[in-house]
């Protein structure tokens, strides 16, 4: 059974971003990959922003469990998502590389 975290109400999405973002930061720290993540995020963010704005604008999806705070036409949680996801990908990739280089 999946736990119901919607008890956090409008902070549900934000809480999940903080939780997964913490894991991404830990992976980046382990791999020493903060700069690589920052470069990746800087390149991907504009594309992700336009994609996210458009899909929200045309009604592809809705985000009911959010704070309601928007920045540049999209929920603040989506901005965080656009940082956390590439940070997680770089963190996993670089952690695997570090782990392999350490002889594991």
C-alpha positions as CSV (number, residue, x, y, z in Angstrom):
1,X,0.0,0.0,0.0
2,X,1.3,3.4,-0.9
3,X,1.3,6.0,1.9
4,X,-1.1,8.9,1.4
5,X,1.1,12.0,1.7
6,X,-1.7,14.3,0.6
7,X,-2.3,15.1,4.2
8,X,0.3,17.8,3.6
9,X,-2.4,19.6,1.6
10,X,-1.1,22.4,-0.6
11,X,2.5,21.5,0.5
12,X,2.4,18.0,-0.8
13,X,4.2,18.6,-4.1
14,X,6.7,20.9,-2.4
15,X,7.5,18.3,0.2
16,X,8.2,15.6,-2.4
17,X,10.5,18.0,-4.2
18,X,12.4,18.7,-1.0
19,X,12.7,14.9,-0.2
20,X,13.9,14.0,-3.7
21,X,16.0,17.1,-3.9
22,X,17.8,16.0,-0.7
23,X,18.6,12.7,-2.3
24,X,19.9,14.4,-5.4
25,X,22.1,16.7,-3.3
26,X,23.5,13.7,-1.4
27,X,24.4,11.9,-4.7
28,X,26.0,15.1,-6.1
29,X,28.0,15.5,-2.9
30,X,29.1,11.8,-3.0
31,X,30.3,12.2,-6.6
32,X,31.6,15.7,-6.3
33,X,29.4,16.6,-9.2
34,X,27.8,19.9,-8.3
35,X,29.5,21.8,-11.2
36,X,28.4,19.2,-13.7
37,X,24.8,19.3,-12.4
38,X,24.8,23.1,-12.5
39,X,26.0,23.1,-16.1
40,X,23.4,20.5,-17.1
41,X,20.6,22.4,-15.3
42,X,21.6,25.7,-16.9
43,X,21.4,24.1,-20.4
44,X,18.2,22.2,-19.8
45,X,16.2,24.7,-17.8
46,X,15.1,27.0,-20.6
47,X,13.8,24.0,-22.6
48,X,12.1,22.5,-19.6
49,X,10.5,25.8,-18.7
50,X,9.0,26.3,-22.2
51,X,7.8,22.7,-22.3
52,X,6.3,22.9,-18.8
53,X,4.6,26.3,-19.4
54,X,3.1,25.1,-22.7
55,X,1.7,21.8,-21.4
56,X,0.2,23.5,-18.4
57,X,-1.3,26.3,-20.6
58,X,-3.0,23.9,-23.0
59,X,-4.3,21.7,-20.1
60,X,-2.1,18.6,-20.6
61,X,-1.9,18.2,-16.9
62,X,-2.9,20.0,-13.6
63,X,-1.2,20.1,-10.3
64,X,-3.8,20.2,-7.5
65,X,-1.6,19.5,-4.4
66,X,0.6,22.6,-4.7
67,X,1.1,25.9,-2.8
68,X,-0.4,28.1,-5.5
69,X,2.7,30.2,-5.7
70,X,3.6,30.9,-9.3
71,X,6.7,32.4,-10.9
72,X,6.6,33.4,-14.6
73,X,3.3,31.6,-15.2
74,X,4.1,28.2,-13.7
75,X,4.0,26.8,-10.2
76,X,7.1,27.3,-8.0
77,X,7.1,23.5,-7.5
78,X,7.6,23.0,-11.2
79,X,10.7,25.3,-11.2
80,X,12.1,23.1,-8.4
81,X,11.2,20.0,-10.3
82,X,13.2,21.3,-13.3
83,X,16.3,21.6,-11.1
84,X,15.8,18.4,-9.1
85,X,15.3,16.0,-12.0
86,X,18.5,16.8,-13.9
87,X,20.4,17.1,-10.6
88,X,19.2,13.5,-9.7
89,X,20.2,12.2,-13.2
90,X,23.7,13.7,-13.0
91,X,24.0,12.6,-9.3
92,X,23.1,9.0,-10.1
93,X,25.3,8.9,-13.2
94,X,28.4,10.5,-11.5
95,X,27.9,8.4,-8.4
96,X,27.9,5.2,-10.5
97,X,31.1,6.4,-12.2
98,X,32.7,7.2,-8.8
99,X,31.7,3.9,-7.4
100,X,33.2,2.0,-10.4
101,X,36.4,4.1,-10.3
102,X,36.8,3.1,-6.6
103,X,37.0,-0.5,-7.7
104,X,33.5,-1.7,-6.7
